[in-house]
Amino acid sequence: MKNTYFTVGPSQLFPTLEQHIHEAIEQQIGSMSHRGKAFENIFSSTVLQLKTLLSIPEDYFIFFVSSGTEAMERTIENVVEKESFHFVNGAFSQRLFDTAIELGKHAQKIEAPLGEGFDLTSMQKGVAGEEGLPGARTELREGALTGGKRPTGPRIPQETELLCFTHNETSTGVMLPSKEIAMIKKHHPDKLIAIDMVSSVPYGNIDFSFADIVFFSVQKLFGLPAGLGVMVVSPQALEKAKYLQKKGVSIGSYHNFPTLKFYAEKNQTPETPSVLHLYLLNKILEDLLAIGINRIRKQTDEKATLLYDFFDTHQKWNAFVKEKTFRSPTVIVADVGEDQTALMEQLKTHGMILGKGYGTYKDTQIRIANFPSLSKKDIENLISLLHNYT
Ligand SMILES: *Cc1c(COP(=O)(O)O)cnc(C)c1O
């Protein structure tokens, strides 16, 4: 019996992937030169399909790196000289913050408790105050962030160069409303904005024109094996990297933005890349475009509703994220307490593999991927087994 992977990455492979891999072997993709025409065609087609699927502006750059984690380092290195500001509400947003610290930047953060988001709407008012708009607060209040509690945490400092968001915090199942992230950028047009969308692209519907760096990796919603990261970079972010380079600030070597751009313009990469991965991503993009982005989003919402409805009406178990506006449709996290181990074991005997909780919740929570590779039927089967757990 083959397993079905509801794990949050790597996860269930896209149903067509096996066929694509067979074709790749037949076409001897593994021996293809990364400096030849055939590769350049794969590269340009992948870029074009990504831009089409996600409505990415024409003048934005698409760079290929090795992972989401690499993209975090490239983000800080290429556009931050000294100051970054981070919205931290879990392990992945914290990782980006830590990366900035490790690279010697002066990084500051505002934190929300695990399982919660930020009240970005109230923050815009506070933020506007800094810019002298009448009647607005001048402090970023955590109360505003967590629903009216205490004021703590720094305001977005004037000297911040980059604002960092994690759109979907995979460790806790919190998704931030992308329209509100856009509003923050509107109030800070002078600052660059980076969004980790590793576990929300292509479901996440953002207006790329306000974002400067968006990154993701392919083992989450694209249903591919791990090992390829994608960065979407604005012309402004590229300019910043060039400016820092000229100033003598280290922006890294083979994967700095100017070098990546130099090769991307030739439909190539600086290094010998994982050609097989790019080939497969191109094929999966073709499949996703055929399904249609609206349908993908709608199906994701429908499946998420089934899962949240189940946990909301369960006698013992609960969805971890209480506030509905912050509930991630792509990563559903539930508190199952002491049932966790036995529950996961029981599901495993039916070939269903769930994710454990993250960090402090690793023994009391389950995490369920609701990715496009998992059908409504898969989710219904899972719910039925959860329902029958004894
Ligand atoms: C998985 C994940 C990452 C790390 O990506 P890798 O490709 O594993 O390096 C970063 N951010 C988020 C939100 C993730 O879910």
The ligand as an ORCA input file, in Angstrom:
! r2SCAN-3c Opt
* xyz 0 1
  C       9.514     24.977      4.804
  C       9.623     26.407      5.089
  C      10.847     27.098      4.973
  C      12.139     26.396      4.655
  O      12.187     26.005      3.330
  P      13.300     24.927      2.886
  O      13.059     24.779      1.428
  O      13.000     23.702      3.689
  O      14.622     25.482      3.216
  C      10.851     28.458      5.196
  N       9.725     29.131      5.516
  C       8.547     28.501      5.643
  C       7.338     29.308      5.986
  C       8.453     27.128      5.431
  O       7.270     26.517      5.557
*
